[in-house]
Amino acid sequence: MTSTFLFCFHFSCKKDPEPPVAKFTFANNNCEGPCEVTFINESENADQFGWDFGDGIKSTDKNPRHAYAKGGKYAVTLSAIGKGGTMTFTDTITIKNSKPNADFDIQ
């Protein structure tokens, strides 16, 4: 036990960095496409972020907004990157299909 104490004392024992925890919520879910969704990043112990919105578009913003062109279910993945490693979190967002507009004249 003494040797461990001396080793740490002489070499400044450092605690390993906390691993990141990736998590997010979103606002404007269930809107009709096309629509814009705001993502709220609630990750911990991370300083870099990678988003995949499930439609081929990606972002590195911390709290991005993303416009979905059409209705559907999209698997959104957030990668949170910090000194303790990388963690990913995926959630599904539903964008409703827009209702068709009847645009005609009766003569």
C-alpha positions as CSV (number, residue, x, y, z in Angstrom):
1,M,0.0,0.0,0.0
2,T,2.9,2.4,0.8
3,S,4.4,1.9,-2.7
4,T,1.1,2.8,-4.4
5,F,0.8,5.9,-2.2
6,L,4.4,7.0,-3.0
7,F,4.0,6.3,-6.7
8,C,0.8,8.4,-6.8
9,F,2.4,11.1,-4.7
10,H,5.5,11.4,-6.9
11,F,3.7,11.1,-10.2
12,S,0.4,12.9,-9.5
13,C,-2.2,10.2,-9.8
14,K,-4.9,11.4,-12.2
15,K,-8.4,10.2,-12.2
16,D,-9.6,8.8,-15.6
17,P,-11.9,11.2,-17.4
18,E,-15.6,10.5,-17.0
19,P,-17.1,8.8,-20.1
20,P,-19.6,10.9,-22.1
21,V,-23.3,10.3,-21.8
22,A,-25.2,11.0,-25.1
23,K,-28.8,12.1,-24.9
24,F,-31.1,14.5,-26.5
25,T,-34.7,15.7,-26.8
26,F,-36.4,17.5,-29.7
27,A,-39.2,20.0,-30.2
28,N,-41.8,20.1,-33.0
29,N,-42.1,16.4,-33.3
30,N,-45.1,15.2,-35.3
31,C,-45.2,18.2,-37.5
32,E,-46.2,17.9,-41.1
33,G,-43.4,17.7,-43.7
34,P,-41.7,19.8,-44.7
35,C,-40.9,21.1,-41.2
36,E,-38.0,22.1,-39.0
37,V,-37.2,20.3,-35.8
38,T,-35.0,21.7,-33.0
39,F,-32.8,19.2,-31.2
40,I,-31.8,19.9,-27.6
41,N,-28.5,18.3,-26.6
42,E,-28.5,17.0,-23.0
43,S,-25.2,15.2,-23.2
44,E,-22.7,15.2,-20.4
45,N,-18.9,15.1,-20.3
46,A,-18.6,15.8,-24.0
47,D,-17.2,18.7,-26.0
48,Q,-17.8,17.5,-29.6
49,F,-20.9,16.2,-31.2
50,G,-21.9,14.3,-34.4
51,W,-25.5,14.2,-35.5
52,D,-27.1,11.9,-38.1
53,F,-30.7,13.0,-38.8
54,G,-31.6,9.8,-40.5
55,D,-32.2,11.3,-43.9
56,G,-28.6,11.5,-45.1
57,I,-27.9,14.9,-43.5
58,K,-25.3,15.3,-40.7
59,S,-24.2,18.1,-38.4
60,T,-21.6,18.9,-35.7
61,D,-23.6,21.7,-34.0
62,K,-24.3,21.3,-30.3
63,N,-28.0,22.1,-30.6
64,P,-28.9,21.9,-34.3
65,R,-32.1,22.6,-36.2
66,H,-32.9,20.3,-39.1
67,A,-35.6,20.6,-41.8
68,Y,-37.2,17.4,-42.9
69,A,-38.4,17.6,-46.5
70,K,-41.2,14.9,-46.2
71,G,-43.0,12.8,-43.7
72,G,-41.7,9.5,-42.3
73,K,-40.0,7.9,-39.4
74,Y,-36.3,8.9,-39.0
75,A,-33.7,7.3,-36.7
76,V,-31.7,10.3,-35.3
77,T,-28.3,9.4,-33.8
78,L,-26.2,11.7,-31.6
79,S,-22.5,10.8,-31.0
80,A,-21.1,12.6,-27.9
81,I,-17.3,12.7,-27.9
82,G,-15.2,13.7,-24.8
83,K,-11.9,13.0,-23.1
84,G,-13.4,9.8,-21.7
85,G,-14.4,8.3,-25.1
86,T,-17.5,8.3,-27.3
87,M,-21.1,7.3,-26.7
88,T,-24.0,7.2,-29.1
89,F,-27.8,7.6,-28.5
90,T,-30.5,7.0,-31.1
91,D,-34.2,8.0,-31.0
92,T,-36.9,7.9,-33.6
93,I,-38.7,11.1,-34.8
94,T,-41.9,11.0,-36.7
95,I,-42.7,13.6,-39.3
96,K,-46.3,13.4,-40.6
97,N,-47.0,13.4,-44.3
98,S,-48.5,16.7,-45.5
99,K,-52.2,16.5,-46.4
100,P,-52.9,17.0,-50.1
101,N,-54.4,20.2,-51.1
102,A,-57.3,20.1,-53.6
103,D,-56.7,22.9,-56.0
104,F,-59.3,23.0,-58.7
105,D,-62.1,25.2,-60.1
106,I,-65.6,24.0,-60.7
107,Q,-67.1,25.4,-63.9
